């Protein structure tokens, strides 16, 4: 009889899958998080680069759109606050330069309430348009502003310019960190801020505010509305005139004058300002901001000119252009320019009347021609 061999089947279980160690789990989590953050940041930066110029009130967007459409028509640009907007007439400036044998075609890009750092950002956007015939840019010369009124902190106007170049200078100024490549905040200042000293309460709130603005700007908060605005916004003739002026050159007149009481108070304030001893230099942060502006201007082959307007708050600003890479045209001395400081040509301590603005423009144009012929504007 055949012998049957009994074969016993042995069931061998496959080894259980090895559970990842806690260390590997953490590494994978961190890697995935880093990839997610990087993808988010790249998307934000990409969107920021391709989204249209935001819709900003106060004439900012309207003037930008107009200049973008006519950028190659102008060779001279004025940029700054209402002290430029309401006080430099391109028509008069061009007439004086033409009659002096140095013809210009200028545009007033002044905006009410626009100071450094907003003006520096807007200037950079204008220069990015590559205006082919631009030769000279007049930039209002004043201190870098760190304050932003609480009622306007939630506006688009307080956000659109808040990039790293601008915000980093504000943070440096607020923390007294200097302008050297290595960022070293003043230890005493930093200690007072961190210990929540009462005197630094405003500084702490501003540091938080600007850091938040930088984050909101780069994550494109509320930017979706800019796309339909860019394609659908249309300016009526009346609206254009309100921000471009009657001649569509960016200049808007303000003819009103001070009352007798206001004039008397102005005269007293003027006397006090003129009696003050010494001058105040602009902070190194302001000089650095202007250095950046000048470099941006020169990068496209254009000459920067810094302009101090006849304002009460600017009377004691030092006019020596130490550290400022460009010519400074200063009109902040009432003794040198008495016609610009008479109460009869003033709307207030900051602004001139229509007739005062016209006189100021003629003086600026005459000084410009003189400096250009002397080869001092480069």
C-alpha positions as CSV (number, residue, x, y, z in Angstrom):
1,X,0.0,0.0,0.0
2,X,1.3,3.4,-0.8
3,X,2.4,5.4,2.1
4,X,0.8,8.7,2.4
5,X,3.0,11.3,3.8
6,X,1.3,13.5,6.2
7,X,2.2,17.1,5.5
8,X,1.4,19.5,8.2
9,X,0.7,23.0,7.1
10,X,2.4,25.6,9.1
11,X,0.7,29.1,9.0
12,X,3.3,31.8,9.1
13,X,1.9,35.2,9.8
14,X,3.4,38.1,7.9
15,X,5.1,40.7,10.1
16,X,2.9,43.5,11.2
17,X,3.6,46.8,9.6
18,X,6.0,48.8,11.6
19,X,4.5,51.9,13.1
20,X,6.3,55.1,12.4
21,X,8.2,56.4,15.3
22,X,7.2,59.5,17.0
23,X,10.3,61.3,15.7
24,X,9.3,60.5,12.1
25,X,5.8,61.6,12.7
26,X,7.0,65.0,13.9
27,X,9.3,65.4,10.9
28,X,6.5,64.6,8.5
29,X,4.2,67.0,10.2
30,X,6.7,69.8,10.2
31,X,7.6,69.1,6.5
32,X,4.0,69.2,5.5
33,X,3.4,72.3,7.4
34,X,6.4,74.0,5.9
35,X,5.2,73.0,2.4
36,X,1.8,74.3,3.1
37,X,3.1,77.7,4.5
38,X,5.5,78.0,1.5
39,X,2.7,77.3,-1.0
40,X,0.5,79.9,0.8
41,X,3.2,82.5,0.8
42,X,4.1,81.9,-2.9
43,X,0.4,82.2,-3.8
44,X,0.0,85.4,-1.8
45,X,3.1,87.0,-3.4
46,X,2.0,85.8,-6.9
47,X,-1.5,87.3,-6.5
48,X,0.0,90.5,-5.1
49,X,2.1,90.9,-8.2
50,X,-0.6,90.4,-10.7
51,X,-3.6,92.1,-9.0
52,X,-4.4,95.6,-10.5
53,X,-3.5,98.8,-8.6
54,X,-6.0,98.9,-5.7
55,X,-8.9,101.3,-5.7
56,X,-7.8,104.0,-3.1
57,X,-9.8,107.1,-2.2
58,X,-8.5,110.6,-2.1
59,X,-7.6,110.7,-5.8
60,X,-4.8,108.1,-5.5
61,X,-6.2,105.5,-7.9
62,X,-7.7,108.1,-10.2
63,X,-4.4,110.0,-10.6
64,X,-2.5,106.8,-11.1
65,X,-4.8,105.6,-13.8
66,X,-4.6,108.9,-15.6
67,X,-0.8,109.1,-15.4
68,X,-0.5,105.5,-16.6
69,X,-2.6,106.3,-19.6
70,X,-0.5,109.5,-20.4
71,X,2.8,108.6,-18.9
72,X,4.9,109.4,-21.9
73,X,3.5,112.9,-22.3
74,X,5.3,114.3,-19.2
75,X,8.9,115.0,-18.5
76,X,8.5,116.5,-15.0
77,X,6.6,115.1,-12.0
78,X,5.8,116.6,-8.6
79,X,4.8,114.2,-5.8
80,X,3.9,114.9,-2.2
81,X,1.0,116.0,0.0
82,X,-1.6,118.7,-0.3
83,X,1.3,121.2,-0.1
84,X,2.2,120.0,-3.6
85,X,-1.4,119.2,-4.7
86,X,-2.8,122.6,-4.1
87,X,0.4,124.7,-4.5
88,X,2.2,123.7,-7.7
89,X,0.5,124.7,-11.0
90,X,2.0,122.7,-13.9
91,X,0.6,125.3,-16.3
92,X,2.5,128.1,-14.7
93,X,5.6,126.0,-14.1
94,X,5.7,125.0,-17.7
95,X,5.1,128.6,-18.9
96,X,8.0,129.9,-16.8
97,X,10.4,127.2,-18.0
98,X,9.4,127.6,-21.6
99,X,9.9,131.4,-21.5
100,X,13.3,130.7,-19.9
101,X,14.4,128.4,-22.7
102,X,14.1,125.1,-20.8
103,X,10.6,123.9,-21.8
104,X,8.9,121.3,-19.6
105,X,5.6,119.4,-19.5
106,X,4.8,118.7,-15.9
107,X,2.2,116.8,-13.9
108,X,1.2,117.3,-10.3
109,X,0.9,114.0,-8.4
110,X,0.2,115.6,-5.1
111,X,-2.4,113.8,-2.8
112,X,-4.0,115.2,0.3
113,X,-2.4,113.8,3.4
114,X,0.3,111.8,1.5
115,X,3.7,111.8,3.2
116,X,6.5,109.4,3.6
117,X,6.3,106.4,3.5
118,X,3.1,106.4,1.3
119,X,4.6,108.8,-1.2
120,X,7.7,106.7,-1.6
121,X,5.6,103.6,-2.4
122,X,3.5,105.5,-4.9
123,X,6.5,107.0,-6.5
124,X,7.9,103.5,-7.0
125,X,4.7,102.3,-8.7
126,X,4.8,105.4,-11.0
127,X,8.4,104.7,-12.0
128,X,7.5,101.0,-12.6
129,X,5.3,102.3,-15.4
130,X,8.6,103.2,-17.2
131,X,7.6,106.7,-18.5
132,X,9.9,107.2,-21.4
133,X,10.3,110.9,-21.4
134,X,10.5,111.6,-17.7
135,X,13.5,113.8,-16.8
136,X,12.9,115.4,-13.4
137,X,11.0,114.3,-10.3
138,X,10.3,116.8,-7.5
139,X,9.8,114.9,-4.2
140,X,8.3,116.7,-1.1
141,X,11.0,116.8,1.6
142,X,9.7,116.2,5.1
143,X,10.0,113.8,8.1
144,X,9.0,110.1,7.8
145,X,5.6,109.9,9.4
146,X,5.0,107.0,11.9
147,X,1.6,108.1,13.1
148,X,-1.7,107.2,11.4
149,X,-4.9,108.6,12.8
150,X,-7.0,105.9,14.6
151,X,-10.1,106.8,12.6
152,X,-8.2,106.0,9.4
153,X,-6.3,102.9,10.4
154,X,-9.0,100.6,8.9
155,X,-9.0,102.4,5.5
156,X,-7.5,101.0,2.3
157,X,-5.4,104.1,2.2
158,X,-3.6,102.9,5.3
159,X,-2.9,99.5,3.8
160,X,-2.0,99.5,0.1
161,X,1.6,100.9,0.6
162,X,2.5,98.7,3.5
163,X,5.3,96.5,1.9
164,X,8.5,95.4,3.6
165,X,10.6,98.2,2.3
166,X,8.3,100.8,3.9
167,X,7.2,99.0,7.0
168,X,10.7,97.9,7.9
169,X,11.8,101.6,8.1
170,X,8.8,102.5,10.3
171,X,9.6,99.6,12.6
172,X,13.2,100.6,12.8
173,X,12.3,104.2,13.6
174,X,9.8,103.1,16.3
175,X,12.3,100.8,17.9
176,X,15.3,103.1,17.4
177,X,17.1,100.3,15.5
178,X,19.2,102.4,13.2
179,X,19.6,102.0,9.4
180,X,22.6,99.7,9.4
181,X,22.2,96.3,7.6
182,X,22.2,94.5,10.9
183,X,18.9,95.3,12.7
184,X,19.8,96.1,16.4
185,X,17.0,97.8,18.3
186,X,18.0,100.2,21.1
187,X,18.1,98.0,24.2
188,X,16.7,100.8,26.5
189,X,13.9,101.5,24.0
190,X,13.1,97.8,23.5
191,X,13.1,97.2,27.3
192,X,10.6,100.1,27.8
193,X,8.4,98.7,25.0
194,X,8.5,95.1,26.4
195,X,7.9,96.2,30.0
196,X,4.9,98.2,28.7
197,X,6.1,101.5,30.1
198,X,3.4,104.1,29.9
199,X,5.6,106.4,27.8
200,X,5.9,103.8,25.1
201,X,2.2,102.9,24.9
202,X,1.7,104.6,21.6
203,X,4.9,103.0,20.2
204,X,3.6,99.5,21.1
205,X,0.3,100.1,19.4
206,X,2.0,101.4,16.3
207,X,4.4,98.5,16.1
208,X,1.5,96.1,16.3
209,X,-0.5,98.1,13.8
210,X,2.2,98.2,11.1
211,X,3.2,94.6,11.6
212,X,-0.5,93.8,11.1
213,X,-0.7,96.0,8.0
214,X,2.2,94.2,6.4
215,X,0.6,90.8,7.0
216,X,-2.8,92.0,5.6
217,X,-1.2,93.6,2.6
218,X,0.8,90.5,1.6
219,X,-2.2,88.2,2.1
220,X,-4.2,90.4,-0.1
221,X,-7.0,91.2,2.3
222,X,-10.0,92.7,0.6
223,X,-8.3,92.7,-2.8
224,X,-11.0,90.7,-4.7
225,X,-13.0,93.9,-5.2
226,X,-10.1,95.5,-7.1
227,X,-10.6,93.2,-10.1
228,X,-14.1,94.4,-11.1
229,X,-13.2,98.0,-10.0
230,X,-10.3,97.9,-12.4
231,X,-12.4,96.9,-15.4
232,X,-15.7,98.6,-14.6
233,X,-14.7,101.8,-12.9
234,X,-15.4,104.8,-15.1
235,X,-14.6,108.4,-14.3
236,X,-17.1,111.1,-15.2
237,X,-16.0,114.5,-16.4
238,X,-17.0,116.1,-13.1
239,X,-15.1,113.4,-11.1
240,X,-12.0,113.8,-13.2
241,X,-12.0,117.6,-12.7
242,X,-12.3,117.1,-9.0
243,X,-8.9,115.4,-8.7
244,X,-7.1,116.4,-12.0
245,X,-8.2,120.0,-12.0
246,X,-9.5,122.1,-14.8
247,X,-6.4,121.6,-16.9
248,X,-6.1,117.8,-16.3
249,X,-2.6,118.4,-14.9
250,X,-3.2,117.2,-11.4
251,X,-3.4,120.7,-9.9
252,X,-6.6,121.8,-8.0
253,X,-7.0,125.3,-6.7
254,X,-8.0,126.4,-3.2
255,X,-8.8,130.1,-3.2
256,X,-10.1,130.8,0.3
257,X,-8.2,133.0,2.8
258,X,-7.9,133.2,6.5
259,X,-10.2,135.3,8.6
260,X,-8.9,138.3,10.6
261,X,-8.7,136.2,13.7
262,X,-6.9,133.3,12.0
263,X,-4.5,135.8,10.3
264,X,-3.6,137.3,13.7
265,X,-3.0,133.8,15.2
266,X,-0.9,132.9,12.1
267,X,1.3,136.0,12.5
268,X,2.0,135.1,16.1
269,X,2.8,131.6,15.3
270,X,5.1,132.7,12.5
271,X,7.0,135.1,14.8
272,X,7.5,132.3,17.3
273,X,8.7,129.9,14.7
274,X,11.2,132.4,13.3
275,X,12.5,133.2,16.8
276,X,13.4,129.6,17.6
277,X,17.1,129.0,17.7
278,X,18.7,126.2,15.7
279,X,17.4,123.8,13.1
280,X,16.2,120.2,13.2
281,X,17.6,117.6,10.9
282,X,15.6,114.9,9.4
283,X,16.0,111.5,11.1
284,X,18.4,108.9,9.6
285,X,15.3,106.8,8.7
286,X,13.9,109.7,6.6
287,X,17.2,110.2,4.9
288,X,17.3,106.5,4.1
289,X,13.8,106.6,2.7
290,X,14.8,109.5,0.4
291,X,18.0,107.7,-0.6
292,X,15.8,104.8,-1.7
293,X,13.6,107.2,-3.6
294,X,16.5,108.8,-5.3
295,X,18.0,105.5,-6.3
296,X,14.6,104.4,-7.8
297,X,14.4,107.6,-9.8
298,X,18.0,107.4,-11.0
299,X,17.6,103.8,-12.0
300,X,15.4,104.9,-14.9
301,X,17.8,107.8,-15.9
302,X,15.8,110.6,-14.1
303,X,17.0,113.3,-11.8
304,X,15.5,113.6,-8.3
305,X,14.9,117.0,-6.7
306,X,13.8,117.4,-3.1
307,X,11.4,120.3,-2.4
308,X,10.7,121.9,1.0
309,X,7.5,123.9,0.8
310,X,6.7,127.2,2.6
311,X,5.0,125.5,5.6
312,X,5.0,126.6,9.2
313,X,5.9,123.2,10.4
314,X,8.9,123.1,8.0
315,X,10.5,126.5,8.9
316,X,13.2,125.0,11.1
317,X,14.1,122.0,9.0
318,X,17.8,122.0,8.2
319,X,18.3,122.8,4.5
320,X,21.8,121.2,4.2
321,X,21.4,118.1,2.1
322,X,23.8,116.1,4.2
323,X,23.2,112.4,3.3
324,X,20.4,113.2,0.9
325,X,21.4,112.1,-2.6
326,X,20.0,115.0,-4.6
327,X,19.4,118.7,-4.8
328,X,17.3,120.2,-2.0
329,X,15.2,123.3,-3.1
330,X,14.2,124.9,0.2
331,X,11.5,127.6,0.6
332,X,11.1,127.4,4.4
333,X,12.9,130.6,5.3
334,X,10.4,133.5,5.6
335,X,13.3,136.0,5.4
336,X,14.4,134.7,2.0
337,X,10.9,134.4,0.7
338,X,8.7,136.9,2.6
339,X,6.1,137.0,-0.2
340,X,5.2,133.4,0.5
341,X,4.6,134.0,4.2
342,X,2.3,137.0,4.2
343,X,-1.0,136.2,5.9
344,X,-2.8,137.6,2.8
345,X,-1.6,134.7,0.7
346,X,-2.2,132.0,3.3
347,X,-5.1,129.7,3.8
348,X,-3.5,128.4,7.0
349,X,-0.1,127.6,8.4
350,X,0.4,124.8,5.9
351,X,-1.2,126.1,2.7
352,X,-1.2,129.0,0.3
353,X,-4.1,130.6,-1.4
354,X,-4.6,130.4,-5.2
355,X,-2.5,133.6,-5.7
356,X,0.1,132.4,-3.2
357,X,0.3,129.0,-5.0
358,X,0.8,130.7,-8.3
359,X,3.6,132.9,-6.9
360,X,5.2,129.8,-5.3
361,X,5.1,127.9,-8.6
362,X,6.8,130.8,-10.4
363,X,9.6,130.9,-7.8
364,X,10.1,127.1,-7.9
365,X,10.3,127.2,-11.7
366,X,12.8,130.1,-11.7
367,X,15.0,128.4,-9.2
368,X,14.8,125.1,-11.1
369,X,15.9,126.8,-14.4
370,X,18.8,128.4,-12.6
371,X,20.0,125.1,-11.0
372,X,19.5,123.2,-14.2
373,X,21.6,125.7,-16.2
374,X,24.3,125.6,-13.6
375,X,24.5,121.8,-13.9
376,X,23.6,121.2,-10.3
377,X,20.6,119.0,-11.0
378,X,21.9,115.6,-12.0
